């Protein structure tokens, strides 16, 4: 009798496989979100036990998913890039104006940059891997930013013609400051506010 016909028994494990894959993805996402929060609070050198505590899992669980700290940081990087890209259309629906959506999105992007700044050292100067991630960043975030800029320009809220790559580069540079008196988020807010038509 052929597999899958009426009355055929389901081969062991086949029915559960999609659910297990979905559970594994959710568990990994939970770890990555906990790691991102820990990196934001304490930097990329935060102890793994602190990340495990945030995620509500054992340290061994983190090492099973991410054998090295570099693996974990790269995982957080990619996860946050995806989250930023997916947030753009959602914010356009949820916010009261395209400019408000752009402002909220840039704020999320600033959170992401905190992780990005610690990436190079954690990867032990692996230039090829870093370059691959930079391409991933551009492929996902430039179109997301462009969508928000286009919507705000079409609504007459900002000047048309802002290059999304230039804006992301400018925000990145503003977030690179490390002086104790320097508030990067405030400066980024001034930059985004400056896009508005008067």
GUTIMI-400889 format. One record per residue (C-alpha): residue number from 0; x, y, z; residue in three letters. Coordinates in Angstrom, 3 decimals. Example, Ala and Ser with C-alpha at 12.3 -4.5 7.8 and 13.67 -1.06 7.14 Angstrom:
<recs>
<rec><nr>0</nr><u>12.300</u><v>-4.500</v><w>7.800</w><rest>ALA</rest></rec>
<rec><nr>1</nr><u>13.670</u><v>-1.060</v><w>7.140</w><rest>SER</rest></rec>
</recs>
This chain:
<recs>
<rec><nr>0</nr><u>0.000</u><v>0.000</v><w>0.000</w><rest>UNK</rest></rec>
<rec><nr>1</nr><u>1.320</u><v>3.444</v><w>-0.893</w><rest>UNK</rest></rec>
<rec><nr>2</nr><u>2.143</u><v>5.865</v><w>1.910</w><rest>UNK</rest></rec>
<rec><nr>3</nr><u>-0.408</u><v>8.617</v><w>2.417</w><rest>UNK</rest></rec>
<rec><nr>4</nr><u>-3.437</u><v>6.770</v><w>1.060</w><rest>UNK</rest></rec>
<rec><nr>5</nr><u>-6.741</u><v>6.563</v><w>2.946</w><rest>UNK</rest></rec>
<rec><nr>6</nr><u>-6.321</u><v>4.562</v><w>6.084</w><rest>UNK</rest></rec>
<rec><nr>7</nr><u>-2.548</u><v>4.445</v><w>5.798</w><rest>UNK</rest></rec>
<rec><nr>8</nr><u>-0.732</u><v>4.863</v><w>9.089</w><rest>UNK</rest></rec>
<rec><nr>9</nr><u>1.310</u><v>8.045</v><w>9.394</w><rest>UNK</rest></rec>
<rec><nr>10</nr><u>5.034</u><v>7.220</v><w>9.427</w><rest>UNK</rest></rec>
<rec><nr>11</nr><u>6.527</u><v>7.860</v><w>12.869</w><rest>UNK</rest></rec>
<rec><nr>12</nr><u>7.648</u><v>11.453</v><w>13.336</w><rest>UNK</rest></rec>
<rec><nr>13</nr><u>6.241</u><v>12.797</v><w>10.073</w><rest>UNK</rest></rec>
<rec><nr>14</nr><u>3.156</u><v>14.507</v><w>11.529</w><rest>UNK</rest></rec>
<rec><nr>15</nr><u>5.167</u><v>16.054</v><w>14.360</w><rest>UNK</rest></rec>
<rec><nr>16</nr><u>8.035</u><v>17.342</v><w>12.222</w><rest>UNK</rest></rec>
<rec><nr>17</nr><u>6.472</u><v>20.684</v><w>11.150</w><rest>UNK</rest></rec>
<rec><nr>18</nr><u>5.402</u><v>21.409</v><w>14.733</w><rest>UNK</rest></rec>
<rec><nr>19</nr><u>8.865</u><v>20.559</v><w>16.053</w><rest>UNK</rest></rec>
<rec><nr>20</nr><u>10.478</u><v>22.802</v><w>13.482</w><rest>UNK</rest></rec>
<rec><nr>21</nr><u>8.100</u><v>25.628</v><w>14.456</w><rest>UNK</rest></rec>
<rec><nr>22</nr><u>8.869</u><v>25.070</v><w>18.159</w><rest>UNK</rest></rec>
<rec><nr>23</nr><u>12.597</u><v>25.140</v><w>17.448</w><rest>UNK</rest></rec>
<rec><nr>24</nr><u>12.225</u><v>28.422</v><w>15.544</w><rest>UNK</rest></rec>
<rec><nr>25</nr><u>10.238</u><v>29.954</v><w>18.408</w><rest>UNK</rest></rec>
<rec><nr>26</nr><u>12.777</u><v>28.772</v><w>20.976</w><rest>UNK</rest></rec>
<rec><nr>27</nr><u>15.633</u><v>30.215</v><w>18.942</w><rest>UNK</rest></rec>
<rec><nr>28</nr><u>13.757</u><v>33.506</v><w>18.517</w><rest>UNK</rest></rec>
<rec><nr>29</nr><u>13.242</u><v>33.673</v><w>22.300</w><rest>UNK</rest></rec>
<rec><nr>30</nr><u>16.978</u><v>33.181</v><w>22.860</w><rest>UNK</rest></rec>
<rec><nr>31</nr><u>17.867</u><v>35.821</v><w>20.275</w><rest>UNK</rest></rec>
<rec><nr>32</nr><u>15.459</u><v>38.357</v><w>21.763</w><rest>UNK</rest></rec>
<rec><nr>33</nr><u>16.855</u><v>37.733</v><w>25.244</w><rest>UNK</rest></rec>
<rec><nr>34</nr><u>20.406</u><v>38.099</v><w>23.927</w><rest>UNK</rest></rec>
<rec><nr>35</nr><u>19.509</u><v>41.316</v><w>22.105</w><rest>UNK</rest></rec>
<rec><nr>36</nr><u>18.036</u><v>42.775</v><w>25.309</w><rest>UNK</rest></rec>
<rec><nr>37</nr><u>21.137</u><v>41.744</v><w>27.260</w><rest>UNK</rest></rec>
<rec><nr>38</nr><u>23.467</u><v>43.220</v><w>24.641</w><rest>UNK</rest></rec>
<rec><nr>39</nr><u>21.477</u><v>46.468</v><w>24.693</w><rest>UNK</rest></rec>
<rec><nr>40</nr><u>21.691</u><v>46.654</v><w>28.495</w><rest>UNK</rest></rec>
<rec><nr>41</nr><u>25.265</u><v>45.494</v><w>29.060</w><rest>UNK</rest></rec>
<rec><nr>42</nr><u>27.109</u><v>45.127</v><w>25.735</w><rest>UNK</rest></rec>
<rec><nr>43</nr><u>28.097</u><v>42.084</v><w>23.705</w><rest>UNK</rest></rec>
<rec><nr>44</nr><u>30.408</u><v>40.764</v><w>26.449</w><rest>UNK</rest></rec>
<rec><nr>45</nr><u>27.501</u><v>40.173</v><w>28.839</w><rest>UNK</rest></rec>
<rec><nr>46</nr><u>27.855</u><v>36.758</v><w>30.545</w><rest>UNK</rest></rec>
<rec><nr>47</nr><u>25.990</u><v>33.928</v><w>28.840</w><rest>UNK</rest></rec>
<rec><nr>48</nr><u>24.375</u><v>33.025</v><w>32.169</w><rest>UNK</rest></rec>
<rec><nr>49</nr><u>22.673</u><v>36.457</v><w>32.188</w><rest>UNK</rest></rec>
<rec><nr>50</nr><u>21.266</u><v>35.821</v><w>28.715</w><rest>UNK</rest></rec>
<rec><nr>51</nr><u>20.083</u><v>32.372</v><w>29.804</w><rest>UNK</rest></rec>
<rec><nr>52</nr><u>18.348</u><v>33.877</v><w>32.820</w><rest>UNK</rest></rec>
<rec><nr>53</nr><u>16.540</u><v>36.404</v><w>30.616</w><rest>UNK</rest></rec>
<rec><nr>54</nr><u>15.423</u><v>33.627</v><w>28.284</w><rest>UNK</rest></rec>
<rec><nr>55</nr><u>14.399</u><v>31.309</v><w>31.112</w><rest>UNK</rest></rec>
<rec><nr>56</nr><u>16.657</u><v>28.480</v><w>29.926</w><rest>UNK</rest></rec>
<rec><nr>57</nr><u>19.876</u><v>26.807</v><w>30.968</w><rest>UNK</rest></rec>
<rec><nr>58</nr><u>23.262</u><v>27.909</v><w>29.691</w><rest>UNK</rest></rec>
<rec><nr>59</nr><u>23.611</u><v>24.587</v><w>27.871</w><rest>UNK</rest></rec>
<rec><nr>60</nr><u>20.541</u><v>25.381</v><w>25.770</w><rest>UNK</rest></rec>
<rec><nr>61</nr><u>22.188</u><v>28.528</v><w>24.449</w><rest>UNK</rest></rec>
<rec><nr>62</nr><u>25.375</u><v>26.663</v><w>23.559</w><rest>UNK</rest></rec>
<rec><nr>63</nr><u>23.381</u><v>24.001</v><w>21.717</w><rest>UNK</rest></rec>
<rec><nr>64</nr><u>21.902</u><v>26.691</v><w>19.468</w><rest>UNK</rest></rec>
<rec><nr>65</nr><u>24.966</u><v>28.959</v><w>19.346</w><rest>UNK</rest></rec>
<rec><nr>66</nr><u>28.270</u><v>27.184</v><w>20.094</w><rest>UNK</rest></rec>
<rec><nr>67</nr><u>30.320</u><v>30.419</v><w>20.257</w><rest>UNK</rest></rec>
<rec><nr>68</nr><u>29.669</u><v>34.007</v><w>21.265</w><rest>UNK</rest></rec>
<rec><nr>69</nr><u>30.317</u><v>35.070</v><w>17.674</w><rest>UNK</rest></rec>
<rec><nr>70</nr><u>27.580</u><v>32.658</v><w>16.522</w><rest>UNK</rest></rec>
<rec><nr>71</nr><u>25.197</u><v>34.217</v><w>19.023</w><rest>UNK</rest></rec>
<rec><nr>72</nr><u>26.040</u><v>37.784</v><w>18.013</w><rest>UNK</rest></rec>
<rec><nr>73</nr><u>25.650</u><v>36.992</v><w>14.331</w><rest>UNK</rest></rec>
<rec><nr>74</nr><u>22.327</u><v>35.315</v><w>15.105</w><rest>UNK</rest></rec>
<rec><nr>75</nr><u>21.137</u><v>38.405</v><w>16.981</w><rest>UNK</rest></rec>
<rec><nr>76</nr><u>22.354</u><v>40.627</v><w>14.138</w><rest>UNK</rest></rec>
<rec><nr>77</nr><u>20.399</u><v>38.712</v><w>11.493</w><rest>UNK</rest></rec>
<rec><nr>78</nr><u>17.332</u><v>38.412</v><w>13.737</w><rest>UNK</rest></rec>
<rec><nr>79</nr><u>17.276</u><v>42.151</v><w>14.403</w><rest>UNK</rest></rec>
<rec><nr>80</nr><u>17.764</u><v>42.983</v><w>10.730</w><rest>UNK</rest></rec>
<rec><nr>81</nr><u>14.761</u><v>40.806</v><w>9.898</w><rest>UNK</rest></rec>
<rec><nr>82</nr><u>12.720</u><v>42.372</v><w>12.707</w><rest>UNK</rest></rec>
<rec><nr>83</nr><u>13.580</u><v>45.894</v><w>11.508</w><rest>UNK</rest></rec>
<rec><nr>84</nr><u>12.678</u><v>45.049</v><w>7.925</w><rest>UNK</rest></rec>
<rec><nr>85</nr><u>9.363</u><v>43.489</v><w>8.955</w><rest>UNK</rest></rec>
<rec><nr>86</nr><u>8.534</u><v>46.421</v><w>11.253</w><rest>UNK</rest></rec>
<rec><nr>87</nr><u>8.386</u><v>48.994</v><w>8.442</w><rest>UNK</rest></rec>
<rec><nr>88</nr><u>5.051</u><v>47.967</v><w>6.860</w><rest>UNK</rest></rec>
<rec><nr>89</nr><u>3.532</u><v>47.243</v><w>10.280</w><rest>UNK</rest></rec>
<rec><nr>90</nr><u>4.450</u><v>50.720</v><w>11.552</w><rest>UNK</rest></rec>
<rec><nr>91</nr><u>2.936</u><v>52.341</v><w>8.467</w><rest>UNK</rest></rec>
<rec><nr>92</nr><u>-0.355</u><v>50.678</v><w>9.404</w><rest>UNK</rest></rec>
<rec><nr>93</nr><u>-0.176</u><v>51.295</v><w>13.152</w><rest>UNK</rest></rec>
<rec><nr>94</nr><u>1.213</u><v>54.846</v><w>13.369</w><rest>UNK</rest></rec>
<rec><nr>95</nr><u>-0.866</u><v>57.984</v><w>12.849</w><rest>UNK</rest></rec>
<rec><nr>96</nr><u>1.371</u><v>59.241</v><w>10.028</w><rest>UNK</rest></rec>
<rec><nr>97</nr><u>4.188</u><v>58.009</v><w>7.784</w><rest>UNK</rest></rec>
<rec><nr>98</nr><u>6.642</u><v>60.362</v><w>9.493</w><rest>UNK</rest></rec>
<rec><nr>99</nr><u>5.661</u><v>58.909</v><w>12.872</w><rest>UNK</rest></rec>
<rec><nr>100</nr><u>6.248</u><v>55.444</v><w>11.414</w><rest>UNK</rest></rec>
<rec><nr>101</nr><u>9.656</u><v>56.532</v><w>10.116</w><rest>UNK</rest></rec>
<rec><nr>102</nr><u>10.572</u><v>57.987</v><w>13.527</w><rest>UNK</rest></rec>
<rec><nr>103</nr><u>9.545</u><v>54.799</v><w>15.341</w><rest>UNK</rest></rec>
<rec><nr>104</nr><u>11.430</u><v>52.670</v><w>12.837</w><rest>UNK</rest></rec>
<rec><nr>105</nr><u>14.625</u><v>54.700</v><w>13.163</w><rest>UNK</rest></rec>
<rec><nr>106</nr><u>14.362</u><v>54.335</v><w>16.945</w><rest>UNK</rest></rec>
<rec><nr>107</nr><u>14.262</u><v>50.552</v><w>16.505</w><rest>UNK</rest></rec>
<rec><nr>108</nr><u>17.196</u><v>50.788</v><w>14.116</w><rest>UNK</rest></rec>
<rec><nr>109</nr><u>19.205</u><v>52.658</v><w>16.779</w><rest>UNK</rest></rec>
<rec><nr>110</nr><u>18.610</u><v>49.753</v><w>19.195</w><rest>UNK</rest></rec>
<rec><nr>111</nr><u>19.942</u><v>47.395</v><w>16.542</w><rest>UNK</rest></rec>
<rec><nr>112</nr><u>23.089</u><v>49.491</v><w>16.060</w><rest>UNK</rest></rec>
<rec><nr>113</nr><u>24.114</u><v>48.915</v><w>19.674</w><rest>UNK</rest></rec>
<rec><nr>114</nr><u>24.596</u><v>45.236</v><w>18.825</w><rest>UNK</rest></rec>
<rec><nr>115</nr><u>26.205</u><v>45.967</v><w>15.469</w><rest>UNK</rest></rec>
<rec><nr>116</nr><u>28.963</u><v>48.105</v><w>17.023</w><rest>UNK</rest></rec>
<rec><nr>117</nr><u>30.247</u><v>45.135</v><w>19.023</w><rest>UNK</rest></rec>
<rec><nr>118</nr><u>30.179</u><v>42.703</v><w>16.132</w><rest>UNK</rest></rec>
<rec><nr>119</nr><u>33.606</u><v>43.156</v><w>14.534</w><rest>UNK</rest></rec>
<rec><nr>120</nr><u>35.636</u><v>42.436</v><w>17.658</w><rest>UNK</rest></rec>
<rec><nr>121</nr><u>33.478</u><v>39.489</v><w>18.649</w><rest>UNK</rest></rec>
<rec><nr>122</nr><u>34.012</u><v>37.909</v><w>15.243</w><rest>UNK</rest></rec>
<rec><nr>123</nr><u>37.810</u><v>38.106</v><w>15.654</w><rest>UNK</rest></rec>
<rec><nr>124</nr><u>38.255</u><v>40.203</v><w>12.518</w><rest>UNK</rest></rec>
<rec><nr>125</nr><u>36.574</u><v>37.652</v><w>10.241</w><rest>UNK</rest></rec>
<rec><nr>126</nr><u>36.336</u><v>40.097</v><w>7.338</w><rest>UNK</rest></rec>
<rec><nr>127</nr><u>34.530</u><v>37.726</v><w>4.982</w><rest>UNK</rest></rec>
<rec><nr>128</nr><u>31.791</u><v>36.953</v><w>7.498</w><rest>UNK</rest></rec>
<rec><nr>129</nr><u>31.415</u><v>40.620</v><w>8.400</w><rest>UNK</rest></rec>
<rec><nr>130</nr><u>31.127</u><v>41.563</v><w>4.714</w><rest>UNK</rest></rec>
<rec><nr>131</nr><u>28.404</u><v>38.941</v><w>4.199</w><rest>UNK</rest></rec>
<rec><nr>132</nr><u>26.444</u><v>40.422</v><w>7.085</w><rest>UNK</rest></rec>
<rec><nr>133</nr><u>26.866</u><v>43.917</v><w>5.680</w><rest>UNK</rest></rec>
<rec><nr>134</nr><u>25.304</u><v>42.725</v><w>2.422</w><rest>UNK</rest></rec>
<rec><nr>135</nr><u>22.459</u><v>41.129</v><w>4.401</w><rest>UNK</rest></rec>
<rec><nr>136</nr><u>21.956</u><v>44.451</v><w>6.200</w><rest>UNK</rest></rec>
<rec><nr>137</nr><u>21.757</u><v>46.435</v><w>2.948</w><rest>UNK</rest></rec>
<rec><nr>138</nr><u>19.498</u><v>43.941</v><w>1.189</w><rest>UNK</rest></rec>
<rec><nr>139</nr><u>16.902</u><v>44.065</v><w>3.971</w><rest>UNK</rest></rec>
<rec><nr>140</nr><u>17.079</u><v>47.501</v><w>5.571</w><rest>UNK</rest></rec>
<rec><nr>141</nr><u>17.591</u><v>49.807</v><w>2.596</w><rest>UNK</rest></rec>
<rec><nr>142</nr><u>14.260</u><v>48.755</v><w>0.980</w><rest>UNK</rest></rec>
<rec><nr>143</nr><u>12.472</u><v>48.998</v><w>4.342</w><rest>UNK</rest></rec>
<rec><nr>144</nr><u>13.795</u><v>52.512</v><w>4.925</w><rest>UNK</rest></rec>
<rec><nr>145</nr><u>12.976</u><v>53.498</v><w>1.337</w><rest>UNK</rest></rec>
<rec><nr>146</nr><u>9.388</u><v>52.374</v><w>1.813</w><rest>UNK</rest></rec>
<rec><nr>147</nr><u>8.990</u><v>54.615</v><w>4.864</w><rest>UNK</rest></rec>
<rec><nr>148</nr><u>10.678</u><v>57.593</v><w>3.187</w><rest>UNK</rest></rec>
<rec><nr>149</nr><u>8.517</u><v>57.222</v><w>0.080</w><rest>UNK</rest></rec>
<rec><nr>150</nr><u>5.345</u><v>57.078</v><w>2.169</w><rest>UNK</rest></rec>
<rec><nr>151</nr><u>6.310</u><v>60.174</v><w>4.170</w><rest>UNK</rest></rec>
<rec><nr>152</nr><u>7.241</u><v>62.072</v><w>0.998</w><rest>UNK</rest></rec>
<rec><nr>153</nr><u>3.976</u><v>61.056</v><w>-0.712</w><rest>UNK</rest></rec>
<rec><nr>154</nr><u>2.077</u><v>62.355</v><w>2.328</w><rest>UNK</rest></rec>
<rec><nr>155</nr><u>3.865</u><v>65.703</v><w>2.010</w><rest>UNK</rest></rec>
<rec><nr>156</nr><u>5.559</u><v>65.294</v><w>5.394</w><rest>UNK</rest></rec>
<rec><nr>157</nr><u>9.217</u><v>65.227</v><w>4.318</w><rest>UNK</rest></rec>
<rec><nr>158</nr><u>11.302</u><v>66.472</v><w>1.440</w><rest>UNK</rest></rec>
<rec><nr>159</nr><u>11.326</u><v>63.995</v><w>-1.434</w><rest>UNK</rest></rec>
<rec><nr>160</nr><u>14.539</u><v>62.452</v><w>-2.687</w><rest>UNK</rest></rec>
<rec><nr>161</nr><u>16.178</u><v>61.370</v><w>0.573</w><rest>UNK</rest></rec>
<rec><nr>162</nr><u>18.467</u><v>58.421</v><w>-0.175</w><rest>UNK</rest></rec>
<rec><nr>163</nr><u>17.757</u><v>55.617</v><w>2.318</w><rest>UNK</rest></rec>
<rec><nr>164</nr><u>21.396</u><v>54.499</v><w>2.269</w><rest>UNK</rest></rec>
<rec><nr>165</nr><u>22.526</u><v>58.002</v><w>3.179</w><rest>UNK</rest></rec>
<rec><nr>166</nr><u>20.018</u><v>58.203</v><w>6.014</w><rest>UNK</rest></rec>
<rec><nr>167</nr><u>21.054</u><v>54.830</v><w>7.461</w><rest>UNK</rest></rec>
<rec><nr>168</nr><u>24.720</u><v>55.799</v><w>7.127</w><rest>UNK</rest></rec>
<rec><nr>169</nr><u>24.075</u><v>59.126</v><w>8.881</w><rest>UNK</rest></rec>
<rec><nr>170</nr><u>22.201</u><v>57.448</v><w>11.737</w><rest>UNK</rest></rec>
<rec><nr>171</nr><u>25.016</u><v>54.919</v><w>12.071</w><rest>UNK</rest></rec>
<rec><nr>172</nr><u>27.602</u><v>57.680</v><w>12.329</w><rest>UNK</rest></rec>
<rec><nr>173</nr><u>25.563</u><v>59.559</v><w>14.911</w><rest>UNK</rest></rec>
<rec><nr>174</nr><u>25.344</u><v>56.384</v><w>16.980</w><rest>UNK</rest></rec>
<rec><nr>175</nr><u>29.112</u><v>55.868</v><w>16.872</w><rest>UNK</rest></rec>
<rec><nr>176</nr><u>29.790</u><v>58.639</v><w>19.415</w><rest>UNK</rest></rec>
<rec><nr>177</nr><u>30.962</u><v>57.423</v><w>22.817</w><rest>UNK</rest></rec>
<rec><nr>178</nr><u>31.525</u><v>60.607</v><w>24.869</w><rest>UNK</rest></rec>
<rec><nr>179</nr><u>29.747</u><v>60.546</v><w>28.269</w><rest>UNK</rest></rec>
<rec><nr>180</nr><u>27.919</u><v>63.794</v><w>27.500</w><rest>UNK</rest></rec>
<rec><nr>181</nr><u>26.763</u><v>62.607</v><w>24.061</w><rest>UNK</rest></rec>
<rec><nr>182</nr><u>23.165</u><v>61.411</v><w>23.571</w><rest>UNK</rest></rec>
<rec><nr>183</nr><u>23.078</u><v>59.617</v><w>20.237</w><rest>UNK</rest></rec>
<rec><nr>184</nr><u>19.339</u><v>58.985</v><w>20.344</w><rest>UNK</rest></rec>
<rec><nr>185</nr><u>18.639</u><v>62.687</v><w>20.828</w><rest>UNK</rest></rec>
<rec><nr>186</nr><u>20.873</u><v>63.587</v><w>17.888</w><rest>UNK</rest></rec>
<rec><nr>187</nr><u>19.201</u><v>60.990</v><w>15.680</w><rest>UNK</rest></rec>
<rec><nr>188</nr><u>15.842</u><v>62.445</v><w>16.689</w><rest>UNK</rest></rec>
<rec><nr>189</nr><u>17.004</u><v>65.870</v><w>15.539</w><rest>UNK</rest></rec>
<rec><nr>190</nr><u>18.133</u><v>64.391</v><w>12.212</w><rest>UNK</rest></rec>
<rec><nr>191</nr><u>14.773</u><v>62.714</v><w>11.558</w><rest>UNK</rest></rec>
<rec><nr>192</nr><u>12.882</u><v>65.812</v><w>12.670</w><rest>UNK</rest></rec>
<rec><nr>193</nr><u>15.004</u><v>67.817</v><w>10.211</w><rest>UNK</rest></rec>
<rec><nr>194</nr><u>13.582</u><v>65.811</v><w>7.311</w><rest>UNK</rest></rec>
<rec><nr>195</nr><u>10.174</u><v>67.365</v><w>7.861</w><rest>UNK</rest></rec>
<rec><nr>196</nr><u>8.838</u><v>70.067</v><w>5.599</w><rest>UNK</rest></rec>
<rec><nr>197</nr><u>8.348</u><v>73.330</v><w>7.419</w><rest>UNK</rest></rec>
</recs>
